[in-house]
Amino acid sequence: MYPWGNQVDDNKFNYNKLVASVYLKQNPIVTYNNPKSVSYGQSMPLSRVISIKPNGQVSGWINHKNYTGFVYTNLFQKIMDNGGYTTPVNKYPEGKSFFGVYDMSGNVWEWTSTQITAKNGAEKGQKVYAIKGGSWYANPSSCKITMQGEGRKPNMGYNTVGFRVIAIKNVN
């Protein structure tokens, strides 16, 4: 399910639990900054917005129904304004694939040339290009290389999506 095997291992990829951990240690005061949020303008310690469950899932990361959760705070906006929470390619050397490829899970989604109708995410029901492998924003399940259904439009920019240029060596 992951490039290294079938178990989640924090030492092998960059995903939302690691981002949450960094900021929860600091526990800053955050403010809901989306006018649609039921908590718009309210400030509180980050630990009242998100927490990390024993299984590694981040609780309170996002709630699209009432526009609450970490992604609707000024701190998350600051992270996005700075390009996201990506890490250098060699940050998680234990997570490379059996072929030596880094960051196939986490860090940034891999944008593919495969067109799909998105089954989930903000693009649900739309014709988009498939993305694979999750990102710093995603939970561990979304970082599986087998994960399907997410996609992004080609005319947008995303702090969570990248692409690889691949060259195949001719061995003839």
RANOR-V274498 format. One record per residue. N is the residue number from 1. RES is the residue in three letters. SS is DSSP state (@ for helix, = for strand, . for the rest). OMEGA is omega in degrees with one decimal (* if undefined). D_FIRST is the distance of its C-alpha to the first C-alpha in Angstrom with 1 decimal. Layout:
# RANOR-V274498
N & RES & SS & OMEGA & D_FIRST
N & RES & SS & OMEGA & D_FIRST
This chain:
# RANOR-V274498
1 & MET & . & 176.6 & 0.0
2 & TYR & = & -178.2 & 3.8
3 & PRO & . & -177.1 & 6.9
4 & TRP & . & -177.3 & 8.2
5 & GLY & = & -173.6 & 6.2
6 & ASN & . & -177.4 & 5.0
7 & GLN & . & 173.7 & 7.9
8 & VAL & . & 179.1 & 9.3
9 & ASP & . & -176.7 & 12.1
10 & ASP & . & -179.9 & 14.8
11 & ASN & . & -172.9 & 16.0
12 & LYS & . & 179.1 & 13.1
13 & PHE & . & -178.5 & 13.1
14 & ASN & . & 178.6 & 15.7
15 & TYR & . & -167.6 & 15.2
16 & ASN & @ & 177.7 & 17.8
17 & LYS & @ & -179.0 & 18.2
18 & LEU & @ & 176.4 & 19.4
19 & VAL & @ & 179.4 & 21.7
20 & ALA & @ & -179.1 & 23.1
21 & SER & @ & -179.4 & 23.7
22 & VAL & @ & -175.8 & 25.8
23 & TYR & @ & 176.6 & 27.9
24 & LEU & @ & 176.1 & 28.3
25 & LYS & @ & 178.8 & 29.9
26 & GLN & @ & -179.1 & 32.4
27 & ASN & . & 179.8 & 32.8
28 & PRO & . & 171.7 & 34.8
29 & ILE & = & 178.7 & 36.7
30 & VAL & = & -179.6 & 34.9
31 & THR & = & 174.4 & 36.6
32 & TYR & = & -172.4 & 35.3
33 & ASN & . & 178.1 & 36.2
34 & ASN & . & -179.1 & 35.4
35 & PRO & . & 178.6 & 38.6
36 & LYS & . & -176.8 & 36.8
37 & SER & . & 174.4 & 35.5
38 & VAL & . & 179.8 & 37.3
39 & SER & . & -176.7 & 37.4
40 & TYR & . & 177.3 & 38.6
41 & GLY & . & -179.9 & 40.6
42 & GLN & . & 178.4 & 39.7
43 & SER & = & 179.7 & 38.8
44 & MET & = & 174.9 & 37.2
45 & PRO & = & -179.6 & 35.3
46 & LEU & @ & -178.5 & 31.6
47 & SER & @ & 173.9 & 31.0
48 & ARG & @ & -179.0 & 32.5
49 & VAL & . & -179.0 & 30.0
50 & ILE & . & 172.8 & 26.6
51 & SER & = & 179.3 & 25.4
52 & ILE & = & 179.6 & 22.2
53 & LYS & . & 179.2 & 21.4
54 & PRO & . & 179.7 & 20.7
55 & ASN & . & 177.6 & 17.1
56 & GLY & . & 178.6 & 16.7
57 & GLN & . & 178.0 & 17.2
58 & VAL & = & 177.6 & 20.0
59 & SER & = & 178.7 & 22.8
60 & GLY & . & 179.9 & 25.3
61 & TRP & . & -178.3 & 23.2
62 & ILE & . & 172.4 & 24.5
63 & ASN & = & -177.0 & 26.6
64 & HIS & . & -176.4 & 27.6
65 & LYS & . & -179.1 & 30.2
66 & ASN & . & 176.2 & 32.5
67 & TYR & . & 174.8 & 31.3
68 & THR & = & -175.6 & 30.6
69 & GLY & . & -175.2 & 27.9
70 & PHE & @ & -175.1 & 27.2
71 & VAL & @ & 178.4 & 26.8
72 & TYR & @ & 179.1 & 30.3
73 & THR & = & 177.6 & 32.0
74 & ASN & @ & 178.5 & 34.0
75 & LEU & @ & 178.0 & 31.7
76 & PHE & @ & 177.8 & 28.7
77 & GLN & @ & 178.1 & 31.1
78 & LYS & @ & 177.1 & 32.1
79 & ILE & @ & -179.8 & 28.5
80 & MET & @ & 179.3 & 28.1
81 & ASP & @ & 178.5 & 31.6
82 & ASN & . & 174.8 & 30.6
83 & GLY & . & 179.8 & 27.6
84 & GLY & . & -177.2 & 24.8
85 & TYR & . & 178.6 & 23.1
86 & THR & . & 179.1 & 21.5
87 & THR & . & 177.5 & 21.5
88 & PRO & . & -176.5 & 22.6
89 & VAL & @ & -176.1 & 20.1
90 & ASN & @ & -178.6 & 20.7
91 & LYS & @ & -177.3 & 20.4
92 & TYR & @ & -176.3 & 17.1
93 & PRO & @ & 179.1 & 17.6
94 & GLU & @ & -178.1 & 15.4
95 & GLY & @ & -178.5 & 12.3
96 & LYS & . & -178.1 & 13.1
97 & SER & . & 177.4 & 11.2
98 & PHE & . & 177.1 & 12.7
99 & PHE & . & 177.9 & 15.0
100 & GLY & . & -178.7 & 16.2
101 & VAL & . & -178.6 & 15.0
102 & TYR & . & 169.1 & 15.1
103 & ASP & . & 173.8 & 13.6
104 & MET & . & 171.7 & 10.8
105 & SER & . & 178.1 & 9.5
106 & GLY & . & -177.8 & 12.5
107 & ASN & . & 171.3 & 16.2
108 & VAL & . & 173.3 & 16.7
109 & TRP & = & 174.4 & 15.1
110 & GLU & = & 178.9 & 15.4
111 & TRP & = & -177.7 & 18.1
112 & THR & = & 177.3 & 18.1
113 & SER & = & -179.1 & 21.1
114 & THR & = & 177.2 & 19.7
115 & GLN & = & 178.9 & 21.9
116 & ILE & = & 165.1 & 20.7
117 & THR & = & -175.1 & 22.3
118 & ALA & . & 179.0 & 20.3
119 & LYS & . & 179.9 & 19.3
120 & ASN & . & -177.8 & 19.1
121 & GLY & . & -178.2 & 20.3
122 & ALA & . & -178.0 & 23.8
123 & GLU & . & -176.8 & 23.7
124 & LYS & . & 178.9 & 23.1
125 & GLY & . & -178.2 & 25.1
126 & GLN & . & 175.3 & 25.9
127 & LYS & = & -175.0 & 25.3
128 & VAL & = & 173.5 & 23.2
129 & TYR & = & -177.5 & 20.9
130 & ALA & = & 171.9 & 17.2
131 & ILE & = & -175.6 & 15.3
132 & LYS & = & 168.3 & 11.7
133 & GLY & . & 177.7 & 9.7
134 & GLY & . & -178.1 & 12.0
135 & SER & . & 176.3 & 15.0
136 & TRP & . & -178.4 & 17.3
137 & TYR & . & -169.3 & 18.4
138 & ALA & . & 173.3 & 15.1
139 & ASN & . & -176.1 & 13.7
140 & PRO & @ & 179.8 & 10.4
141 & SER & @ & 179.2 & 9.2
142 & SER & @ & -179.8 & 10.4
143 & CYS & @ & 177.3 & 8.7
144 & LYS & . & 179.4 & 5.2
145 & ILE & . & 177.3 & 5.7
146 & THR & . & -176.9 & 5.8
147 & MET & . & -179.4 & 8.3
148 & GLN & . & 173.1 & 11.8
149 & GLY & . & 178.0 & 15.3
150 & GLU & . & 176.9 & 16.2
151 & GLY & = & 178.7 & 18.8
152 & ARG & = & 178.7 & 21.8
153 & LYS & . & -177.4 & 25.3
154 & PRO & . & -175.8 & 26.5
155 & ASN & . & -178.3 & 29.7
156 & MET & . & 173.9 & 28.3
157 & GLY & . & -176.1 & 27.3
158 & TYR & . & 175.9 & 24.4
159 & ASN & . & -177.3 & 23.9
160 & THR & . & -174.6 & 20.2
161 & VAL & = & 175.1 & 19.6
162 & GLY & = & 175.2 & 20.1
163 & PHE & . & 177.8 & 19.8
164 & ARG & . & 169.9 & 19.8
165 & VAL & . & -175.9 & 22.6
166 & ILE & . & 175.3 & 21.6
167 & ALA & . & 178.4 & 24.3
168 & ILE & . & -178.2 & 24.1
169 & LYS & . & 176.6 & 26.6
170 & ASN & . & -176.8 & 29.1
171 & VAL & . & 179.9 & 29.5
172 & ASN & . & * & 32.6
